[in-house]
Every structure is written in structure tokens, then in C-alpha cells.
Amino acid sequence: MTETIVISIGLILVMTGALFSALAAIGMLRLDDVYSRAHAAGKAATLGTMLLLTGTFIYFIGKEGYVNFHLLIGIVFVFITGPIASHMVLKAAYNLKTPASKRLKLDEVKEDLKGIKL
């Protein structure tokens, strides 16, 4: 009984992660500028990947009855590197003065960097 519940929770997490990853891919194709695309990649793709790995981790606990440490290391690795990579892409795009979409009304980073040489 509990094995079925644990496996079901794992499968639900895998399906949710796949949905988030698909939405991230659609966002990267449809959004206007590099800043919006990096946001979609940084947030939705990281969350989707973490849900997929967590669902697989829980599935193996329920089905096989053992803890897979490779998946734990993968979850921690994605949790740390995903947002950092997205931030660095955005920082590089901003430093190269990549134009933003016309919908951008306020540049808060410009005020924060006033007086700092890059």
C-alpha cells in the first residue's frame, strides 16, 4: 500500500517536472529578449529539472527500496548551478549592453551601478 503511494508521488513529481521543463522551452522560444529568455531558463528549467530528479529519487525509494546518492548529488548540483548560470548570462548580456524589449520601463540595475566602472 505505501509502496504504491510513494511510487505515485514520484510519478506525479516527474510529470510536474516535465511540464515545467516544457513550459521553460516554450518560454525560451516565445519571449522577446535575452533577459526574459534567461529568466525562463533559470527559473522554470531549474525547477523542472529538480522536480524530475526528485521524482526519480522518490520512485527508486518506493520501487527498489534504496537511496540513490547519484540523484541526490544531481539535485544539489542543479540547485546550486542553475540560478548561478542564469545570473551570469544576464550579467554578461547587461555588460555587453544587449538591448531589452520595448516593454521594459525601468532599469534598476543602472541606478545600482552608478559610479562603478565595469
C-alpha positions as CSV (number, residue, x, y, z in Angstrom):
1,M,0.0,0.0,0.0
2,T,2.7,2.6,1.0
3,E,4.8,1.4,-2.0
4,T,2.0,2.4,-4.3
5,I,1.7,5.8,-2.7
6,V,5.4,6.5,-2.8
7,I,5.6,5.5,-6.4
8,S,2.6,7.6,-7.3
9,I,4.1,10.7,-5.6
10,G,7.3,10.1,-7.6
11,L,5.4,9.8,-10.8
12,I,3.4,13.0,-10.1
13,L,6.7,14.9,-9.4
14,V,8.2,13.5,-12.7
15,M,5.1,14.6,-14.7
16,T,5.1,18.1,-13.0
17,G,8.9,18.5,-13.7
18,A,8.3,17.5,-17.4
19,L,5.5,20.1,-17.6
20,F,7.8,22.8,-16.1
21,S,10.6,21.9,-18.5
22,A,8.2,22.1,-21.5
23,L,7.0,25.5,-20.3
24,A,10.6,26.7,-20.0
25,A,11.3,25.5,-23.6
26,I,8.2,27.3,-24.8
27,G,9.2,30.4,-22.9
28,M,12.7,30.4,-24.4
29,L,11.2,30.3,-27.9
30,R,8.4,32.8,-27.4
31,L,9.9,35.5,-25.2
32,D,11.2,38.8,-26.6
33,D,14.7,39.4,-25.3
34,V,17.7,37.7,-23.7
35,Y,16.7,38.8,-20.2
36,S,13.2,37.2,-20.4
37,R,14.6,34.1,-22.0
38,A,17.3,33.7,-19.4
39,H,14.6,34.2,-16.7
40,A,12.6,31.3,-18.2
41,A,15.6,29.1,-18.4
42,G,16.9,30.0,-15.0
43,K,13.6,29.6,-13.1
44,A,11.4,27.1,-14.9
45,A,14.0,24.8,-16.3
46,T,15.8,24.6,-12.9
47,L,12.6,23.8,-11.1
48,G,11.6,21.3,-13.8
49,T,14.9,19.5,-13.6
50,M,14.8,19.4,-9.8
51,L,11.3,18.0,-9.8
52,L,12.3,15.4,-12.3
53,L,15.3,14.3,-10.3
54,T,13.3,14.4,-7.0
55,G,10.5,12.3,-8.5
56,T,13.0,9.8,-9.8
57,F,14.7,9.7,-6.4
58,I,11.4,9.0,-4.7
59,Y,10.4,6.4,-7.3
60,F,13.5,4.4,-6.6
61,I,12.9,4.6,-2.9
62,G,9.4,3.2,-3.4
63,K,10.2,0.7,-6.1
64,E,13.6,-0.6,-5.3
65,G,13.9,0.3,-1.6
66,Y,17.2,2.0,-1.7
67,V,18.6,5.6,-1.7
68,N,20.4,6.6,-4.9
69,F,23.1,9.1,-3.9
70,H,23.9,10.0,-7.5
71,L,20.4,11.5,-7.8
72,L,21.0,13.4,-4.5
73,I,24.2,14.8,-5.9
74,G,22.4,15.8,-9.1
75,I,19.7,17.6,-7.2
76,V,22.2,19.6,-5.2
77,F,24.3,20.3,-8.3
78,V,21.3,21.7,-10.3
79,F,20.1,23.6,-7.2
80,I,23.4,25.4,-7.0
81,T,24.5,25.8,-10.6
82,G,21.2,26.6,-12.3
83,P,20.5,30.0,-10.8
84,I,24.2,31.0,-10.9
85,A,24.4,30.2,-14.6
86,S,21.3,32.2,-15.3
87,H,22.6,35.1,-13.3
88,M,25.9,35.1,-15.2
89,V,24.2,35.0,-18.6
90,L,22.1,38.0,-17.6
91,K,25.1,39.9,-16.2
92,A,27.1,39.3,-19.3
93,A,24.2,40.4,-21.5
94,Y,23.8,43.6,-19.4
95,N,27.6,44.4,-19.5
96,L,27.5,44.0,-23.3
97,K,24.6,46.4,-23.4
98,T,22.3,44.0,-25.1
99,P,19.0,45.8,-25.8
100,A,16.0,44.9,-23.8
101,S,12.5,44.6,-25.2
102,K,10.4,47.8,-25.6
103,R,8.2,46.8,-22.7
104,L,11.0,47.5,-20.2
105,K,10.1,50.7,-18.3
106,L,12.7,50.9,-15.6
107,D,16.3,49.9,-15.4
108,E,17.0,49.4,-11.7
109,V,20.5,47.9,-12.3
110,K,21.7,51.1,-13.9
111,E,20.9,53.0,-10.7
112,D,22.8,50.4,-8.6
113,L,25.9,50.5,-10.8
114,K,26.1,54.3,-10.9
115,G,29.7,55.3,-10.2
116,I,31.1,51.8,-10.7
117,K,33.5,51.1,-13.6
118,L,32.9,47.8,-15.3
